[in-house]
Amino acid sequence: MRRRYSLRLYLAGAVAARSGDEMSGPALMLAGFAVAGSAVEASLLLAGITVSAAVGGPVLGVLLDRAGRPGRLLAGALVLYAAGLGMILVGLGWLPFGVTMLIAVVTGLLGPALSGGWTAQLPRLALGDRLPRANALDAMTFSGASLAGPALAGGVAEAWGASSAVVVSAALIALALPAASMLPTRPGRARGTRTTSLISDLAAGTRVIVGKAALARATLSSVVSCVAQGMLTACIPLLGERVLGGAGRGAVLLSCAAVSALAANAVLARFPRAVAPDTIIWASALVQAAASALAAVGSPFVLAVAVLVAGIGEGPQLAALFAIRHREAPDHLRGQIFTTGASLKITGFALGAAVAGLVVTWSLPGALTLAASVAVLAALAFFAVPSAPADSSAGRHDLA
């Protein structure tokens, strides 16, 4: 199976699924606004499909870890997620909004399958020295999806209507089904041997995340970084309006950040052992802090530089986080650790966006300064977790 399943197939599936996921949020907002005519209901749809990830992620991870053929379970999750998008679209025209929101929340439980659940399968097809480069390439799929998804949502909505954008996002996710279903199976010794309860496995995964110093540091720092990223993202529309002359131009800023994240990870893929992932985690947080501080200057040129710097901080940090998870996670808990981490990051991003949304109405520079401060806190949080004796050499590990 390992010989027949190529990394290219994995990456193609990841790009399709994650582009559909990145497209689904903006598409649902556009469809909600077009059908319901309410910006509040449109934003609630986006919140509904993201907020439940914190619950769904850990459970989905345990199920992936227990499955002898995790690819099939992952494919099933993709089918249900795509079907959920279709049901939300139908519900907007035919069902009470509360029911449609419930469908969105249930669909969001499966969201981590498109991020952490997929990445957790990487070590079974990229063995040994191939893993560092494959890990960096995998992180690039997130940056590419964040660049393509919103642009596709806007383009399709403009050409064929907002409802068509939701349909295309579901179709992209469905395109990933062959790549997901053919993922390598677990070794024979790992199948059918799990006798512990679901609760026990959830507790075991939590103990690993908290108990391994290197994993705890990386998780804490990355989640706090996501809070800062959510704050900066919430400021983008107002930055576009005040600095670039139009709120809609803020989307261009997000694209610039995605481009620089792609470029940074391309360099990392070329030189995967240049810097230890543990160092990249906290150093990238400081880079993100500098980006938010630069954005507060108010100059169009400086703002462009700021978003490019933000991408340089975000892209490598994600690749480094994946590398640490692959290095530290026991194989039988790998899926849970990846999906739980993804859930925590999604929650942190949403929290940051919510807080900044309140602060920005009072002061845009104040919100950006707060984002920079939180990013610095993310770097400090890395060192707040004491190193265990076994982790004393963690900083000398490479991306493997």
C-alpha positions in Angstrom: 0.0 0.0 0.0 2.8 2.4 0.8 4.4 1.9 -2.6 1.2 2.5 -4.4 0.0 5.6 -2.5 2.1 8.6 -3.5 2.7 11.8 -1.7 1.4 13.7 -4.7 -2.0 12.0 -4.3 -2.1 12.9 -0.6 -1.2 16.5 -1.4 -3.8 16.7 -4.2 -6.5 15.4 -1.9 -5.4 17.8 0.9 -5.5 20.8 -1.4 -9.0 19.9 -2.7 -10.5 19.3 0.7 -8.9 22.3 2.4 -9.7 24.6 -0.5 -13.3 23.5 -0.2 -13.2 24.1 3.5 -11.7 27.6 3.2 -14.3 28.3 0.5 -17.2 27.1 2.5 -17.1 29.8 5.2 -17.2 32.8 2.9 -19.7 31.0 0.6 -22.1 30.3 3.5 -21.9 33.9 4.6 -22.6 35.1 1.1 -25.5 32.6 0.7 -26.9 33.5 4.1 -26.9 37.2 3.3 -28.4 36.6 -0.2 -31.2 34.4 1.0 -31.9 35.7 4.5 -30.9 39.3 3.7 -29.3 39.6 7.2 -25.6 40.1 7.9 -26.2 38.9 11.4 -27.6 35.6 10.3 -24.9 35.3 7.7 -22.2 35.7 10.4 -24.0 33.3 12.7 -23.8 30.6 10.1 -20.0 30.9 9.9 -19.9 30.9 13.7 -22.1 27.8 13.9 -20.0 25.7 11.5 -16.7 26.5 13.4 -17.7 26.6 17.1 -18.4 22.9 17.3 -15.0 21.9 16.1 -13.8 22.1 19.8 -16.1 19.1 20.6 -15.8 17.2 17.4 -12.1 17.3 17.0 -11.0 15.1 20.0 -13.8 12.5 19.4 -13.0 12.3 15.7 -9.3 11.9 16.5 -10.0 8.9 18.8 -12.1 7.2 16.2 -9.4 7.7 13.6 -6.8 6.2 16.0 -9.0 3.2 16.6 -9.7 2.6 12.9 -7.8 -0.1 11.0 -8.5 1.8 7.8 -8.6 5.4 8.9 -8.8 6.6 5.3 -12.3 5.2 5.0 -13.4 6.9 8.1 -11.8 10.1 6.9 -13.6 9.8 3.6 -16.9 9.2 5.4 -16.3 12.4 7.4 -15.7 14.3 4.2 -18.9 13.0 2.6 -20.9 14.0 5.7 -19.3 17.4 5.8 -20.1 18.0 2.1 -23.6 16.8 2.6 -24.0 19.1 5.6 -23.1 22.1 3.4 -25.8 21.0 1.0 -28.3 20.7 3.8 -27.5 24.1 5.1 -28.0 25.6 1.6 -31.4 23.9 1.3 -32.3 24.9 4.8 -31.7 28.6 4.1 -34.7 28.6 1.8 -37.0 26.1 3.4 -36.4 25.7 7.1 -36.5 28.0 10.1 -33.2 29.6 10.7 -32.7 27.9 14.1 -32.9 24.5 12.4 -30.4 25.6 9.7 -28.1 26.8 12.5 -28.4 23.4 14.2 -27.4 21.7 10.9 -24.4 24.0 10.7 -23.3 23.2 14.2 -23.6 19.4 13.6 -21.7 19.8 10.3 -18.9 21.7 12.1 -18.2 18.7 14.3 -16.5 17.1 11.3 -14.4 20.2 10.4 -11.2 18.9 12.0 -11.2 16.0 9.6 -10.0 18.4 6.9 -7.1 19.7 8.9 -5.6 17.6 11.8 -7.4 14.4 10.8 -5.8 14.4 7.4 -2.3 15.5 8.5 -2.2 12.7 11.2 -2.0 10.1 8.4 1.2 11.6 6.9 3.8 9.5 8.7 2.4 6.2 7.2 3.2 7.4 3.6 6.3 9.6 4.2 8.8 7.5 6.1 12.0 8.4 7.7 13.9 11.2 6.1 11.0 11.9 3.7 8.8 13.2 6.6 10.4 16.7 7.1 9.9 17.7 3.5 6.5 16.1 3.3 5.5 17.9 6.5 6.5 21.3 5.0 4.6 20.6 1.8 1.5 19.6 3.8 1.6 22.9 5.6 1.8 24.6 2.3 -1.6 23.1 1.4 -3.2 25.2 4.2 -1.7 28.4 2.8 -2.7 27.5 -0.7 -6.2 26.7 0.4 -6.5 30.0 2.4 -5.5 31.8 -0.8 -7.7 30.0 -3.2 -10.8 29.3 -1.1 -12.0 32.9 -0.4 -11.1 34.0 -4.0 -13.1 31.1 -5.4 -16.0 31.9 -3.2 -16.1 35.5 -4.3 -15.6 34.7 -8.0 -18.2 31.9 -8.2 -20.7 34.0 -6.2 -20.2 36.9 -8.6 -20.5 34.8 -11.7 -23.3 32.3 -10.8 -24.7 33.4 -7.4 -23.9 32.8 -3.7 -25.7 29.4 -3.6 -23.4 28.1 -6.4 -20.4 29.0 -4.3 -21.6 26.6 -1.5 -22.2 23.9 -4.1 -18.6 24.3 -5.5 -17.1 24.2 -2.1 -18.9 20.9 -1.3 -17.8 19.6 -4.7 -14.1 20.4 -3.9 -14.4 18.5 -0.7 -15.9 15.5 -2.5 -13.0 15.6 -5.0 -10.7 14.6 -2.1 -12.6 11.3 -1.5 -10.4 9.0 -3.6 -7.2 10.3 -2.0 -8.8 9.9 1.5 -10.2 6.5 1.0 -7.0 5.0 -0.4 -4.8 6.2 2.5 -2.5 3.5 3.9 -3.9 1.1 6.5 -2.5 0.7 9.9 0.0 -2.2 10.5 -1.8 -5.5 11.2 -0.6 -5.5 14.8 -2.6 -2.3 15.5 -5.9 -3.5 14.2 -8.6 -4.9 16.4 -6.6 -4.6 19.6 -8.2 -1.5 21.2 -10.2 -2.6 24.3 -10.2 0.8 26.2 -13.2 3.0 26.3 -13.7 6.2 24.3 -13.4 8.3 27.5 -10.2 6.5 28.5 -8.7 7.3 25.1 -9.7 10.9 25.3 -8.1 11.1 28.7 -4.9 9.5 27.4 -4.6 11.9 24.6 -5.1 14.9 26.9 -2.4 13.5 29.3 0.1 13.3 26.4 -0.6 16.8 25.2 -0.3 18.2 28.7 2.4 15.8 30.0 5.0 16.1 27.2 6.7 19.4 27.7 7.6 19.9 24.0 4.1 19.2 22.9 2.5 21.3 25.6 4.8 24.3 24.8 4.0 24.1 21.1 0.3 23.6 21.6 0.0 26.5 24.1 2.1 28.9 22.0 0.3 28.0 18.7 -3.2 28.4 20.3 -2.3 31.8 21.7 -0.8 32.8 18.3 -4.2 31.9 16.8 -5.9 34.3 19.2 -3.6 37.0 17.8 -4.2 35.9 14.2 -8.0 36.1 14.8 -7.5 39.7 16.2 -5.5 40.8 13.2 -8.0 39.2 10.8 -10.9 41.0 12.5 -9.1 44.3 11.8 -8.6 43.6 8.1 -11.9 45.1 6.8 -11.4 48.4 8.7 -7.7 48.5 7.7 -8.8 48.1 4.1 -11.3 51.0 4.5 -9.1 53.4 6.3 -5.7 52.7 4.7 -6.5 51.4 1.2 -9.8 53.2 0.6 -12.2 50.3 0.7 -13.2 47.6 3.1 -13.4 45.0 0.3 -9.7 45.5 -0.4 -9.0 43.9 2.9 -9.4 40.5 1.1 -6.4 41.4 -0.9 -4.4 41.7 2.3 -5.4 38.2 3.4 -4.2 36.9 0.0 -0.9 38.6 0.4 -0.4 36.9 3.8 -1.3 33.6 2.2 1.2 34.1 -0.6 4.1 34.9 1.8 3.2 31.9 4.0 3.4 29.7 0.9 6.8 31.2 -0.1 8.1 30.8 3.5 7.0 27.1 3.6 8.5 26.5 0.2 11.9 27.6 1.5 11.3 25.4 4.6 10.5 22.4 2.4 13.8 23.0 0.5 15.8 23.3 3.7 13.7 21.3 6.3 16.5 20.9 8.8 17.8 24.5 8.8 16.0 25.5 12.0 14.6 23.4 14.8 10.8 23.4 14.9 10.8 24.2 18.6 12.7 27.4 17.8 10.4 28.3 14.9 7.3 28.1 17.1 8.3 30.9 19.4 10.3 32.9 16.9 7.3 32.9 14.5 5.1 34.3 17.2 7.4 37.3 17.5 7.4 37.8 13.7 3.6 37.9 13.9 3.8 40.4 16.7 5.9 42.6 14.5 3.4 42.3 11.7 0.5 43.5 13.9 2.6 46.4 15.2 3.5 47.5 11.7 -0.1 47.3 10.6 -0.9 50.0 13.2 1.3 52.5 11.4 -1.4 53.3 8.9 0.7 53.7 5.8 -0.4 51.6 2.7 3.2 50.5 2.0 3.8 49.6 5.6 0.5 47.8 5.7 1.5 45.7 2.7 4.8 44.8 4.4 2.9 44.0 7.6 0.7 41.4 6.0 3.6 39.8 4.1 5.5 39.6 7.4 2.4 38.0 9.0 2.4 35.2 6.4 6.1 34.6 7.0 5.3 34.1 10.6 2.2 32.0 10.2 3.3 29.5 7.5 6.5 28.1 9.1 4.9 28.1 12.6 2.2 25.7 11.2 4.8 23.5 9.6 6.9 23.4 12.8 3.8 22.6 14.9 3.1 19.6 12.7 6.7 18.5 13.0 6.6 18.6 16.8 3.3 16.7 16.8 4.7 14.0 14.5 7.8 13.8 16.7 6.1 13.6 20.1 2.8 11.9 19.5 2.5 8.1 20.1 1.2 6.4 17.0 -1.9 5.1 18.7 -2.9 8.6 19.8 -1.7 10.6 16.8 -5.1 11.3 15.2 -6.5 12.6 18.5 -3.6 14.9 19.2 -3.8 16.4 15.7 -7.5 16.9 15.7 -7.6 18.2 19.3 -4.8 20.7 18.4 -6.8 21.8 15.4 -9.9 22.3 17.5 -8.1 24.4 20.1 -6.6 26.6 17.3 -10.0 27.1 15.7 -11.4 28.1 19.0 -8.5 30.4 19.8 -8.9 32.1 16.4 -12.6 32.6 17.0 -12.0 34.0 20.4 -9.4 36.5 19.1 -11.7 37.6 16.3 -14.6 38.2 18.8 -12.5 40.2 21.2 -10.9 42.3 18.5 -14.3 42.9 17.0 -15.3 44.7 20.2 -12.1 46.6 20.6 -11.8 47.8 17.0 -15.0 49.7 17.3 -13.3 51.8 20.0 -9.8 52.0 18.5 -8.2 50.3 15.4 -4.6 51.0 16.6 -5.6 49.7 20.0 -6.9 46.5 18.6 -3.7 46.0 16.5 -1.6 46.8 19.5 -3.5 44.2 21.5 -3.0 41.7 18.7 0.8 42.4 18.8 0.8 42.0 22.6 -1.0 38.7 22.5 1.5 37.4 19.8 4.4 38.3 22.2 2.5 36.5 24.9 2.4 33.5 22.6 6.2 33.5 22.4 6.5 33.9 26.1 4.0 31.1 26.7 6.4 28.7 24.9 8.9 29.2 27.8 6.2 29.2 30.5 6.0 25.4 30.3 9.0 23.9 32.2 11.1 21.5 30.3 11.1 17.9 31.4 14.4 16.1 31.7 13.6 14.0 28.7 12.9 17.2 26.7 16.1 18.9 27.5 17.5 18.2 24.0 14.3 19.1 22.2 15.6 22.3 20.8 18.4 20.3 19.0 15.9 18.1 17.1 15.3 18.8 13.4 12.0 18.7 11.6 11.9 14.9 11.8 
